C-alpha cells in the first residue's frame, strides 16, 4: 500500500536571516502637549421675530439684529464680526376651529329676532389662522477673548439666544498643530534611542509612523497635574488656555 507524502518547504539560511531582519525593530509612542493662548473666540446666536405676516416678521427680525449690533459695538464687535449663517421664515398654524363658538353658542331665532343678523354685533372676531416666524442664526466673532462673557450678556439682553458653546481659536491653528506633532515625533525618537541602547542596538530608519492630534480647552492640563509624567519630557510644565495633544506611533529598525 502506497502512502503519498507532501514535500515540506525548505528554507535557506539567507531566507531565515531575511525573515528575522524584517521583524527586527522597535515600536514606541511619543506624546506632547503644546499650549497656545487664544486670540479670538466665536459663538452662535439666534434671533427670532413673530408677526401676522411674513413681511412684518422679517422687518422685526432685521430691527432686532440692528439693535443687537448697536448693543455690542461698544464692546469691540464690529459689523463685519457678525456673519449670517441662515435666515428661515416659517408659518405656524393654529387649529381653525379653535376660536369659533360651539353649537350651543349659535344665535337662535325668537320673537323680535331676525335671525343671525340681529346678533351680528355679538359675533366672534376674525380667527387668526397662523403667524409667521423669522429666525436668523449669526456667528459672532470676539476679537478680545477676555470680553466674551460681556458680549454674551449683551446679546441676551437684546433678546437673542445663545446656541452652542464658545470656540476659542489661536492666531495660527495650523502652526500650533504642527508644533505639537513635531514635539511628539521627537519624543518618540528619544524613547526609541533609549530602548535601543538598553538592548545593545543602534537605532535605524523609521519604517512606519502614524499620528493623531486633539485640540481642547484645558483637559490635558488637568490630566498632567494628576499624572505629571504622562506626556513625555517634551511637554511644557505650564500650558495655555488652548492645548494641542499629539500622539505619534513610530516603528524603527534596529541595527
N, C-alpha and C positions, 0 to 999 in steps of 0.2 A: 504494500500500500504506500502510495507516494504522498508525501506531505509538502505542500507549497509553502515556501517562506518568502517574505518580502525583504528586500535588501535594505539594511539600515543605512541612513545617510552618514557620510563620513565628513569630518571637519579637519582641515589642515591647521597647523599651528598659527599661521597668519590669520585664518578666519577667526580663531578663538581670541587672538590678541586684538583684532579689529572690533569684535563684539564688546570686549572689555573696555576698549577706549571709547566706544560710543556711549556707554553707560557711566563712564568715569567723569564725574562732575560734582558740583555742589550747588544747591538751591538756597537762596536766602531771601528775606523780606526786609526791605528798607522802608522806614516811615519818617515823616517830617510834618511839622505844623508851622505855618507861616502866618503871622498876624499882620493885618493891614488896617489902618484906621479908615473908616468910611468917610467919603467926601460928599455923598448925596444920599437921598432917600426917596422912595416912591410909595404911593399907596393909591387905592382906587376909591372913588366915591360915587354915589348915585343921587341924582336929583329927580324928584317925581312931582308932577303937577297934574291936577284933575280939573276938568271943566265939562260943561254940557256939550261943547263942540270941540272938534279936533283943532281948529284954528286957535281957539282960546287956550286949549291945553298947551299947545306949542308956544304960544305967546307967553303964558305964565311960566313955562319951563325956562324960556330964554331970560325972562326977568329974574328968576331965582339964580340962574347962572351968573348974570351980571352982578347981582348983589353979592354972591359968593366971591367973585373975582375982586370986587372992591374991598371986601372984608379982609382978605388975606394978602392984599397988595402991600399993606403996611408992614407985613411980616417977611417981606422979601420974595414973595411968589409973584413972578411976572406973568403977563398974559400968555406968553409963549410957553410957560411952565404948565399950563392946563391943556391937556390933549384929550379931545373927544374920542372915546373908544367906540361908542354905539349910541344911537338915538332911536327909540322904538315908540310907536303910538299904537295903542290898542283900545278896544271898547269892551266894557263890562256891562252886560245886560242884566237887568233885574226881571223878575217874573212879571209878565204883562198884566196879569190879573191881580197882582198883589195890592194895589191901591184902590181897586174897584169895590163898590158896596156889594154885599151879599144879596141873595134873593129877598130876604126879609126887609132889606132896606130900599126896595124898589118903590117908587111912588104909586099910590093907589088912587083910583077914580072914585070920587064920592060927591055928595051934594055940593054944588058951588065950585066943583073942581073940574077943570077942563083937561084932565089927563096929565101927562108928564110935563107939558109946557107950563103948567101952573106952578110947578115946583122947580123950575129951571134955576131959580136963584139959590137953591139948596144943593145943586149938583156938585159932585166932587171935582176938584181941579184936574187939569190935564196930568196924566201919568207920565213921569219921566222914565222912558224905557231903558236908558243906559247913559253912561258917562264915559268920556274919553280920558285916557291916562297917557301922559308923555313921560317917558323915563329915559334919562341920559346918564351914561356912565363916563366918568372922566378919570384920567390918570394925572395925579398931582406930583410934580417934581419939586422936592425940597432941596435947595442948594446948601442949606445950613442944617445938617442933621440934628444939631442940638436944639433946634426950634421946631422939630417935627411935632412934639406934643402941643405946642401953642397953636400950630396951624390946624391940627386935627380938631382942637376945641373950637376954633373959629369957624371951621366948616360945619360942625354940628350945630352951632348956634344959628346958622343961616337956614337950617332945615335939611341939610344934606345928610346922607347916611354913609358911614364908612364901610366899605366892602373889602373883606380880607385883612391881611396884616401888612406891616411895614416891610419893605425890601430895601436894605442898605447896600450901597454899592461903592467900590473904590474908584479911583480915577482911571485905573487901567486893570481891568479884571484879567485879561489875558496874561499880562506880565506877572500878576500875583500867582496865577495857576502855574505858570512856567517855573517860577522860583521855587514853589513847593515841590513840584515834580523833580526838579534838578537836585534839590536837597535830599529827597528820598532816594534818588538814584545813587548819590554819593554815600549815603548811609548804607545802602545795600552793598556797594563795593567794599566799603570799610569792613563790614561784617564778614564778607566773603574772604577778604585777605587775612583777617584774623583767624578764621576757621581753617583756611588752607595751611597757614603757618603752624597751627596747632597739630596738624596731622603730617607735617613734614613735606608739604607740597608747595608748589608755586601756583598762583592764580593765572589761568589762561584767559582766552577771549570769552566774552558773553555769547551764549548761543540761543538764549530765549529771554525776552523781557516783556512784562506786562505791567500796566499802571492803572490806578484808579484815584480819583480825587473828589473830595466833598467839601463844599463851602458851607459854613454855618456861622451862627452868631453866639460864640462862647461855649459851645458844647464840649469841645475838646480841651478847652482851658479847665473846665470842671473835672474832666477825666484825668488830666495831667496832675491836678492838685491831689487827686486820690491815688494815682499811680505815677509817681514822678519819673520813672524810668521807662514809661510805656512807649515813648515816641523817639527813642534813639538820641544820640549825642547831638544831632544837628538841630533839634527842636529848641526854640528860644525859651528862656525862662519866663519872660513876660510877653503875653500875646495881646494883640489889639482887639477891637470890637468885632472885626471880621476875621475869621480863621479859615485857612485853607489846609485841609488834611490830605496828604498824598501818601499813597501806599504803592510801592514798586516791588514786584516779584521778579527776581533775576536768577538765571542759571548760568554758571561759569564752568569752563573746562578746568581740570586740574592737570598740572604738568609735573 
